[in-house]
Amino acid sequence: MGLANRSNYLADICKELQAHWPKNRTINIVCHGHSVPAGYFATPFVDTMNAYPHLLHRELKHRFPYAVCNVIVTGIGGENSESGAKRFKEEVLCHRPDVITIDYALNDRGLGIEKADQSWINMIDSALDHGTKVLLMTPTPDQTQAKGYQGENQPQLQEHAEQIRSLAKNYEIGLADSLKACLDYASKADLSDILSWSNHPNRHGHDLVTKELLRWFPAG
């Protein structure tokens, strides 16, 4: 078992995104999670247009100009995966998504690794049973835990990130490794450059996350 292949995991969906009218159809992508996909920057300020769901939508439209594509946000600030799993069927699958992204690890630190693991499994199973493709997301950084850029300075985040990477490999689904992308950037700069709040990315941080997601949507 291992991660899905980026070049073909979403091949059917990318083919639909390339179709012209009248042969095309609406593609729905749901970004599920906590405050980061919800668009919170410096709480309580919500900057929807500079958060990764909107940036993903914009970049997909550049890449697939004939597509009818919706990016729907079901994120709730302060929520963890246990709460997100409870409303998954009624508030996420109701949108008939082609792709779902799941982003809860920042808040799952308070939930604990075992409860988080079961909650992510519940959501993944529900999505796959529904015939939906899944992209799991590791967390963006939290500066309150970091003395530097190295991952070992954020042990809880790394623990949850490893759990998410393992789930993606076990299920052979997609992974957007936001934490790695952000820490790779911070290895050459300052972590604060990509944060608008202690644990919320700014536009630059959201750009890094968006690039990780876009890798799963090759144009051809």
C-alpha positions as CSV (number, residue, x, y, z in Angstrom):
1,M,0.0,0.0,0.0
2,G,1.1,3.6,-0.6
3,L,-0.2,7.0,-1.6
4,A,-2.3,7.3,-4.7
5,N,-0.5,8.2,-7.9
6,R,-0.8,12.0,-8.4
7,S,-0.8,11.5,-12.2
8,N,-3.9,9.4,-12.3
9,Y,-5.8,9.4,-8.9
10,L,-8.1,12.2,-10.1
11,A,-7.8,11.4,-13.8
12,D,-11.5,10.9,-14.4
13,I,-12.3,14.1,-12.6
14,C,-9.6,16.0,-14.5
15,K,-11.0,14.6,-17.7
16,E,-14.4,16.0,-16.8
17,L,-12.8,19.4,-15.9
18,Q,-11.4,19.5,-19.5
19,A,-14.7,18.7,-21.2
20,H,-16.4,21.4,-23.2
21,W,-20.1,22.3,-23.2
22,P,-22.4,20.5,-23.8
23,K,-20.5,17.4,-22.7
24,N,-19.2,18.8,-19.4
25,R,-20.9,18.6,-16.0
26,T,-20.5,20.4,-12.7
27,I,-17.6,19.3,-10.5
28,N,-18.0,19.8,-6.7
29,I,-15.0,19.9,-4.4
30,V,-15.6,20.2,-0.7
31,C,-13.0,21.6,1.7
32,H,-13.9,20.2,5.2
33,G,-12.1,21.1,8.4
34,H,-11.5,23.8,11.0
35,S,-10.6,27.5,10.9
36,V,-7.9,27.3,8.2
37,P,-10.1,26.2,5.3
38,A,-12.9,28.4,6.8
39,G,-10.6,31.3,6.1
40,Y,-9.7,32.7,9.5
41,F,-6.5,34.7,9.5
42,A,-6.1,36.9,12.6
43,T,-9.2,35.8,14.5
44,P,-12.0,36.9,14.2
45,F,-11.1,38.2,10.8
46,V,-12.1,35.9,7.9
47,D,-10.2,36.4,4.6
48,T,-12.1,34.0,2.4
49,M,-10.6,35.3,-0.8
50,N,-7.0,34.6,0.4
51,A,-7.6,31.2,1.9
52,Y,-6.7,28.0,0.1
53,P,-10.2,26.9,-1.0
54,H,-10.8,30.1,-2.9
55,L,-7.2,30.0,-4.3
56,L,-7.7,26.4,-5.4
57,H,-10.9,27.3,-7.1
58,R,-9.2,30.2,-8.9
59,E,-6.2,28.1,-10.0
60,L,-8.4,25.3,-11.2
61,K,-10.3,27.7,-13.4
62,H,-7.0,28.9,-14.9
63,R,-6.0,25.3,-15.5
64,F,-9.4,24.2,-16.8
65,P,-11.1,27.2,-18.4
66,Y,-14.0,25.2,-19.8
67,A,-15.0,23.7,-16.4
68,V,-18.0,24.3,-14.3
69,C,-16.4,23.9,-10.9
70,N,-17.6,24.6,-7.3
71,V,-15.3,24.7,-4.3
72,I,-17.5,24.4,-1.3
73,V,-16.2,25.2,2.2
74,T,-17.7,23.3,5.2
75,G,-15.0,24.3,7.7
76,I,-15.9,25.6,11.2
77,G,-13.5,27.6,13.3
78,G,-12.4,25.8,16.5
79,E,-13.8,22.4,15.4
80,N,-11.9,19.1,15.7
81,S,-12.3,16.0,13.6
82,E,-14.7,14.3,16.0
83,S,-17.2,17.0,15.5
84,G,-16.5,17.2,11.8
85,A,-17.2,13.4,11.5
86,K,-20.5,13.8,13.2
87,R,-21.8,16.2,10.6
88,F,-20.0,14.7,7.7
89,K,-22.9,12.9,6.0
90,E,-25.5,15.7,6.4
91,E,-23.2,18.7,5.7
92,V,-20.5,17.4,3.4
93,L,-21.8,14.4,1.4
94,C,-25.1,16.3,0.8
95,H,-23.1,18.4,-1.7
96,R,-22.5,15.3,-3.9
97,P,-18.7,16.0,-3.9
98,D,-16.4,14.6,-6.5
99,V,-13.4,15.4,-4.2
100,I,-13.2,16.1,-0.5
101,T,-10.3,17.6,1.4
102,I,-10.0,17.0,5.1
103,D,-8.0,19.4,7.3
104,Y,-8.4,19.0,11.1
105,A,-5.0,18.3,12.6
106,L,-4.3,21.7,14.2
107,N,-7.3,21.3,16.4
108,D,-7.0,17.5,16.9
109,R,-4.1,18.0,19.3
110,G,-6.7,18.7,22.0
111,L,-8.7,15.6,20.9
112,G,-5.8,13.2,21.1
113,I,-4.3,10.8,18.5
114,E,-6.6,7.8,19.1
115,K,-9.9,9.7,18.9
116,A,-8.6,11.7,15.9
117,D,-7.6,8.5,14.1
118,Q,-11.0,7.0,14.5
119,S,-12.7,10.2,13.4
120,W,-10.6,10.5,10.3
121,I,-11.3,6.8,9.5
122,N,-15.0,7.4,9.8
123,M,-14.9,10.3,7.4
124,I,-12.7,8.5,4.9
125,D,-14.9,5.4,4.9
126,S,-18.0,7.5,4.4
127,A,-16.5,9.4,1.5
128,L,-15.2,6.3,-0.2
129,D,-18.5,4.5,0.3
130,H,-20.1,7.5,-1.4
131,G,-17.7,7.1,-4.4
132,T,-15.8,10.3,-3.6
133,K,-12.1,10.9,-4.0
134,V,-10.3,12.0,-0.8
135,L,-7.3,14.3,-0.3
136,L,-6.0,14.3,3.3
137,M,-4.2,17.3,4.6
138,T,-1.4,17.6,7.2
139,P,-1.6,20.6,9.4
140,T,-0.2,24.1,8.8
141,P,2.3,25.2,11.5
142,D,1.7,26.6,14.9
143,Q,4.3,29.2,15.9
144,T,3.5,28.8,19.6
145,Q,5.2,25.4,19.5
146,A,8.1,26.3,17.3
147,K,11.4,27.6,18.4
148,G,12.7,27.2,14.9
149,Y,11.6,25.7,11.7
150,Q,12.5,22.1,12.5
151,G,9.6,19.6,12.8
152,E,10.9,18.2,16.1
153,N,10.0,21.6,17.7
154,Q,6.3,20.8,16.9
155,P,6.0,17.3,18.2
156,Q,2.2,17.2,18.4
157,L,1.8,18.5,14.9
158,Q,4.3,15.9,13.6
159,E,2.5,13.1,15.4
160,H,-0.8,14.0,13.8
161,A,0.9,14.6,10.5
162,E,2.4,11.1,10.6
163,Q,-1.0,9.7,11.4
164,I,-2.5,11.4,8.4
165,R,0.3,10.3,6.1
166,S,-0.2,6.7,7.3
167,L,-4.0,6.9,6.7
168,A,-3.4,8.2,3.1
169,K,-1.0,5.3,2.4
170,N,-3.2,2.7,4.0
171,Y,-6.2,3.8,2.0
172,E,-4.2,4.6,-1.1
173,I,-5.7,8.0,-1.4
174,G,-4.3,11.5,-1.9
175,L,-2.2,13.6,0.5
176,A,-1.5,17.3,0.5
177,D,1.5,17.6,2.9
178,S,0.9,21.2,4.1
179,L,3.2,20.8,7.1
180,K,6.2,19.6,5.1
181,A,5.7,22.4,2.5
182,C,5.5,25.1,5.2
183,L,8.5,23.7,7.2
184,D,10.5,23.4,4.0
185,Y,9.9,27.1,3.3
186,A,10.7,28.0,6.9
187,S,14.1,26.2,6.6
188,K,15.2,29.0,4.3
189,A,13.3,31.9,5.8
190,D,11.2,32.7,8.9
191,L,8.1,30.8,9.9
192,S,6.4,34.1,10.7
193,D,6.6,35.0,7.0
194,I,3.8,32.6,6.2
195,L,1.6,33.1,9.3
196,S,-1.0,35.8,10.0
197,W,-1.7,34.5,13.5
198,S,0.1,32.1,15.8
199,N,-1.6,29.1,14.1
200,H,-3.2,30.5,11.0
201,P,-1.4,30.9,7.7
202,N,-1.4,34.2,5.8
203,R,-1.8,34.5,2.0
204,H,1.7,33.2,1.5
205,G,1.1,30.2,3.6
206,H,-2.2,29.5,1.9
207,D,-0.4,29.7,-1.4
208,L,2.0,26.9,-0.3
209,V,-1.0,24.8,0.7
210,T,-2.8,25.5,-2.6
211,K,0.3,24.3,-4.6
212,E,0.2,21.0,-2.7
213,L,-3.4,20.5,-3.6
214,L,-2.9,21.5,-7.2
215,R,-0.4,18.7,-7.7
216,W,-3.4,16.3,-7.7
217,F,-5.1,18.1,-10.6
218,P,-2.7,17.6,-13.6
219,A,-3.9,19.4,-16.8
220,G,-2.9,16.5,-19.0
